[in-house]
Amino acid sequence: MVNTEEFSKRLKKVIDYYGETASSFAEKINVQRSSISHILSGRNKPSLEFVLKVLSSFPEVELYWLLNGKGEFPSNQNYLDSKNEPQTPNSNKKLESIINSESDSNKTIERIVIFYSDGTFKNFQN
């Protein structure tokens, strides 16, 4: 069971971390402003839909941290590590040649991370 008072403290921490007001945060996760106000005041408990909207809009927020304070915020772990796929040597060489043409010849590329608009990413490592 979620401790409403502790949940509201963690939600406030998320809002402050992103420099949002309760109103702008509500707009970003597409809920009514009164929902945020009621949750922050402890009047209402967060719904599953509310929690899922926070998680999908702010991927640095971990589910277990938000619900019961276990874990970290912001998450220092790549939230989609499990979706990384091994890359073929050719795709690594292609990316490396593109970047090397733009960079200092004395430096070698260690790692490239590409972020997509749907929140996923791919990790290329030498």
C-alpha positions in Angstrom: 0.0 0.0 0.0 1.3 3.5 -0.9 1.9 5.9 2.0 0.1 9.0 0.6 2.2 11.5 2.6 5.5 10.0 1.5 4.3 9.7 -2.1 3.4 13.4 -2.1 6.9 14.3 -0.8 8.5 12.2 -3.6 6.1 13.8 -6.2 7.1 17.2 -5.0 10.7 16.3 -5.3 10.1 15.3 -9.0 8.3 18.5 -9.7 11.1 20.6 -8.1 13.8 18.6 -9.8 12.4 19.5 -13.3 11.8 23.1 -12.2 8.1 22.7 -12.8 5.1 24.2 -11.0 2.2 22.0 -10.1 0.3 23.5 -13.0 3.0 23.0 -15.6 3.6 19.4 -14.3 -0.1 18.6 -14.7 0.0 19.8 -18.3 3.1 17.7 -19.1 1.5 14.5 -17.8 -1.9 15.4 -19.1 -3.9 15.5 -15.9 -6.1 18.2 -14.3 -4.3 20.7 -12.1 -6.6 19.8 -9.3 -5.4 16.2 -9.4 -1.8 17.3 -8.6 -3.0 19.7 -5.9 -5.1 17.0 -4.2 -2.3 14.4 -4.3 0.2 16.9 -3.0 -2.1 17.9 -0.1 -2.8 14.3 0.8 -6.5 14.6 0.0 -6.4 11.9 -2.7 -4.3 8.9 -3.4 -2.6 8.6 -6.8 -4.3 6.4 -9.3 -2.5 3.8 -11.3 -3.2 5.9 -14.4 -1.6 8.9 -12.7 1.6 7.0 -11.7 1.9 5.6 -15.3 1.6 9.0 -16.8 4.4 10.3 -14.5 6.6 7.4 -15.4 6.0 7.7 -19.2 6.6 11.5 -19.2 9.7 11.4 -16.9 11.7 8.2 -17.6 14.3 9.1 -14.9 11.6 8.4 -12.3 11.7 4.8 -11.1 8.4 3.1 -10.3 9.6 1.6 -6.9 11.1 4.9 -5.8 8.0 6.8 -6.6 5.6 4.3 -4.9 7.6 3.3 -1.8 10.9 5.3 -1.7 13.1 2.3 -2.7 15.7 3.0 -5.3 17.1 6.3 -6.5 15.9 9.5 -8.1 17.0 10.6 -10.6 17.8 7.2 -11.8 21.5 6.8 -12.6 20.8 3.6 -14.5 19.9 3.7 -18.1 16.2 2.9 -17.9 16.2 1.0 -21.2 19.4 -1.0 -20.8 17.5 -4.2 -21.5 16.5 -2.9 -24.9 20.0 -2.4 -26.1 20.8 -4.7 -29.0 24.2 -5.8 -30.1 25.3 -3.9 -33.2 27.0 -5.3 -36.2 30.7 -4.4 -36.8 29.7 -2.6 -40.0 27.3 -0.2 -38.3 29.9 0.6 -35.7 32.5 1.3 -38.4 30.0 3.5 -40.3 29.3 5.6 -37.2 32.9 5.8 -36.3 34.0 7.0 -39.7 31.3 9.8 -39.7 32.4 11.0 -36.3 36.1 10.7 -36.9 35.8 13.0 -39.9 34.4 15.6 -37.5 36.8 15.0 -34.5 40.5 15.4 -33.6 42.6 12.6 -35.1 44.5 12.1 -31.8 41.3 10.9 -30.1 39.5 7.6 -30.3 35.8 7.1 -29.9 34.9 5.1 -26.8 31.1 5.1 -26.9 28.3 6.6 -28.9 24.7 6.8 -27.6 21.8 7.7 -29.9 18.6 8.8 -28.3 15.3 8.5 -30.3 12.2 10.6 -29.9 10.2 7.6 -28.5 12.5 7.5 -25.4 14.6 4.5 -26.6 18.3 4.6 -27.3 21.1 2.5 -28.8 24.5 2.2 -27.3 27.5 1.8 -29.6 30.7 0.8 -27.8 34.2 0.3 -29.1 
